């Protein structure tokens, strides 16, 4: 599987649903931190759980954060959580959700382009 990456900023990109295999690809591409915006179970049984993804990410030396955003229901506290985590996170970071839209939107609303 080849990740389809949307560069949002020098230090932040967005992509669609990640798998255990695509985490390895992200590490090979030089990403240091993964942000998962997808609630567990949103995509059904074939979607890996956040716990599975976190374990694999950490095994690969990646930082991993889960901020589950329900589609169409992004909350201000979720944006603030991203701001706080992103400020301390190793860069570059890769955010994902079903198609990458939520990941890009959180970054846009966070207004952290200078970080």
HELIX and SHEET records of a PDB file:
HELIX    1   1 UNK A   20  UNK A   28  1                                   9    
HELIX    2   2 UNK A   50  UNK A   59  1                                  10    
HELIX    3   3 UNK A   76  UNK A   88  1                                  13    
HELIX    4   4 UNK A  101  UNK A  110  1                                  10    
SHEET    1   A 5 UNK A   6  UNK A   9  0                                        
SHEET    2   A 5 UNK A  12  UNK A  15 -1                                        
SHEET    3   A 5 UNK A  93  UNK A  96  1                                        
SHEET    4   A 5 UNK A  33  UNK A  36  1                                        
SHEET    5   A 5 UNK A  63  UNK A  66  1                                        
END                                                                             
